[in-house]
Amino acid sequence: MIKVIICDFSRVLLFPKDISYTGSLNELHRKLSQSNHYNPLDHFKLNTELLHFFVSCSEKVELHIFTSDVIQDAPEFEKYLNPIFVQVHSASKMGVSKNEIEAYRSIISKLHLKPNEILYIDDNPTYLQTANDAGLVTIAFTTNEDLFKKIQKLLSTEL
């Protein structure tokens, strides 16, 4: 039984407004934040449809974010994330990489759960494989619609 859903941030919950941009969102955020009057919401868009879906899941499961770096710490995102997610786990702050199995084992230990009680969602196949190797249940993010169906099926109930 899934007790916790952990979701990646970049390119699952947050996307660049410039759809042609293919680089790291954290790198873009660092570069843009050097300019005066930078507001991340001018350059990035939150996946509000997924955030709303997660609100509907929050009565059944605990919600967390696991991300590589720190873009999610921008104050402009707080009002969207804080009401939904219990905790944000940042690989850089943990001193690990998302492609290391120890990163996932550390989170499993912090949550005091069995690995198969945790659903991990990411768009990166390498991170998904590493999470799977740690025993987590995984779903690859492609579209909101596909993700909603898979989560609903996994939780075995209409949300």
N, C-alpha and C positions, 0 to 999 in steps of 0.2 A: 504494500500500500504506500503510495506516494504521500509524504508528509511535508516535503519542502520542494519548491520549484526555485531553481537558481538560473538566472538569465544573464547572458552576456549583455553588454551595454552598446558598444559601437557596432553599427550595422544590423542591430536587432531592435534596440530601443531608441537609437539615435542615428540619424543619417545626415550627410551633408546636403545642403540645399542645392549645391552645384552637383547635379547627378553625373557629370563627367569626371568628378574627382574620385580617384581610385586608391589614394594613399591612406595612411594612418590618420584617423580622426584626432587622435591625441597629438600627433605632430602638427596637424593643421591648427588645432586649438592653441598649441604653444606659439606657433608663428603669428597667428592673428591676435593673440592676447598681448603682443608687444605694441600694438597700436593703441592710440588714445581712443577712449569711448567704445571699446570692444564689448559687444554683447553677443554671447554665443547663440542666442535665439535668432540673431540676424543671419547666421551662417549655417546653423544646424536645425533640423526639425526632429522633434520627438515623435515616436510612433504612438500617437495618442489612442489609436484604435486598440493596440496591444495593451497599453496601460489601462484602458477601460475594461478590457477582457480580464486582466489580472485582478482588478478590483472585484470582479464577480467570482474569482477563484479564492480570494483571500479569506473567505469564511471556512473553506475546506482545507487549505494548505497555507503554510508560511511562505512568503516570497522574499528572495534575496537576489542580489546582483553580484556577479563575479566578472571582473573586468581587468584588463591588462595594466591600466595606468590611472590617470586622475581626472580626465575630462568631466566625469560625472560629479566631481566636487565643485564645479562652477556654481556659485550661489543662485544663478538664474534657473537651475534645474531642481533646486530643493523643493519648491512647492509642488512639483509634479511627482517627485520620487519619494520623499519622506512619508507621505500618508499611505503609501502602498508597500514599500519594501522595509523589512525588518532590519536588514543590514546590507552594507556594500562591502564586498571583499575585493581588495585591489591587490593583484599579483605583485606590483612594484612595491607597495607598502609592506607586503608579507615577505619580500625578499626572495620571491620565486618567479618562475615563468609558467604561463598557462600550458606550456607543452611539457611540463614536468609532472609526473604522477604524484609527487609529494605535495604539490599545490592542492590537488583535490583531496588527498588523504588528510591534509591539515584542516580543510573545511569540514570534512566528514567528522573528524575528531571534535572540532569546535561545536558542531551541531548535536553531538551525542546521538547520532542515528546510524542505522545500517546503510551502507552505500545504495542498496536497491530501494531505499525509501526517499531517495533524492532524484529529482528530474533535473537534468542540465540541458539548457537550450543555448546553442551557439550557431554562428554561420560558418565557422572555421572547421573543416574536416579534421585537421590535426588535433585541435583542442577537444573535439568530440571523441576522437579515438582515445586520447589520453584519459579523458573523464570516464569513458567506457571501460578502459583497462583498470581504472580504480574501482570499478563496480557500479558506477552511477548509471541510471537509466538516461538515455540521451535522445534528443530530437534535433535534427538539423533545421535551422530556420531558413525557409525559402520565401514563403509568403505568410501573411497573417491568417488567411483563410485555411491554408494547409495546417498551420500550427494549431489553430483553434480546434480543428477536427481531431488532430492527433492527441491533444491534451484532453479533450472531452472523452475520447475513447479510452485513454489511459486512466482517467479518473472514474471511468465507468458510470458517468451520470451527466445529465444535461446541466450545464452551468448557465 
